[in-house]
Amino acid sequence: MQINGTTLTPRQAHLMRTALHRYQARVLDAMRMLDTDTVHPKARAHISGAFTLTLDEISTLIDLINNDQEAAK
């Protein structure tokens, strides 16, 4: 597997996929916590925007991994 020209070993690729999955789960858990009445609306909007950007980056990395796997088949 390669990401941006860097070849990963199978173990590194597995660790990358696992880390991305865990990070995505943490971000989603944090977003659920923001969905409460006690959070200030401006703070909620700001943090939600930051999470959206973060999830976009995670999705980009996942796509790179998936595309590389499909190309290797």
C-alpha positions as CSV (number, residue, x, y, z in Angstrom):
1,M,0.0,0.0,0.0
2,Q,1.2,3.5,-0.8
3,I,0.0,6.8,0.6
4,N,1.3,9.8,-1.3
5,G,4.2,7.8,-2.7
6,T,5.2,6.3,0.6
7,T,5.0,2.5,0.7
8,L,3.5,1.1,3.9
9,T,4.1,-2.4,5.1
10,P,1.0,-4.5,5.7
11,R,1.4,-3.9,9.5
12,Q,1.7,-0.2,9.0
13,A,-1.4,-0.2,6.7
14,H,-3.3,-2.1,9.3
15,L,-2.3,0.3,12.1
16,M,-3.3,3.2,9.9
17,R,-6.7,1.8,9.2
18,T,-7.2,1.0,12.9
19,A,-6.1,4.4,14.0
20,L,-8.4,6.1,11.5
21,H,-11.3,4.1,12.6
22,R,-10.7,4.9,16.3
23,Y,-10.2,8.6,15.6
24,Q,-13.4,8.7,13.6
25,A,-15.3,7.0,16.4
26,R,-13.9,9.6,19.0
27,V,-14.9,12.5,16.8
28,L,-18.4,11.2,16.4
29,D,-18.6,10.6,20.2
30,A,-17.5,14.2,20.8
31,M,-20.2,15.4,18.3
32,R,-22.8,13.5,20.2
33,M,-21.7,15.2,23.5
34,L,-22.1,18.6,21.7
35,D,-25.7,17.8,21.0
36,T,-26.9,18.8,24.5
37,D,-28.8,21.8,25.7
38,T,-25.9,22.9,28.0
39,V,-23.5,23.7,25.2
40,H,-23.4,27.4,24.0
41,P,-24.8,27.6,20.5
42,K,-21.8,29.6,19.1
43,A,-19.4,27.0,20.6
44,R,-21.4,24.2,19.1
45,A,-21.2,25.8,15.7
46,H,-17.5,26.5,15.9
47,I,-16.6,23.0,17.1
48,S,-19.0,21.3,14.6
49,G,-17.2,23.1,11.8
50,A,-13.8,22.0,13.1
51,F,-15.1,18.4,13.3
52,T,-16.4,18.6,9.8
53,L,-13.0,19.6,8.5
54,T,-11.4,16.8,10.5
55,L,-13.8,14.2,9.2
56,D,-13.1,15.4,5.7
57,E,-9.4,14.8,6.2
58,I,-10.0,11.4,7.7
59,S,-12.3,10.5,4.7
60,T,-9.6,11.6,2.3
61,L,-7.1,9.3,4.0
62,I,-9.6,6.4,4.0
63,D,-10.2,7.0,0.3
64,L,-6.4,6.9,-0.4
65,I,-6.2,3.6,1.4
66,N,-9.2,2.1,-0.3
67,N,-8.2,3.3,-3.8
68,D,-4.7,1.8,-3.3
69,Q,-6.2,-1.5,-2.3
70,E,-8.5,-1.6,-5.3
71,A,-5.5,-0.8,-7.6
72,A,-3.5,-3.6,-6.1
73,K,-6.2,-6.2,-6.9
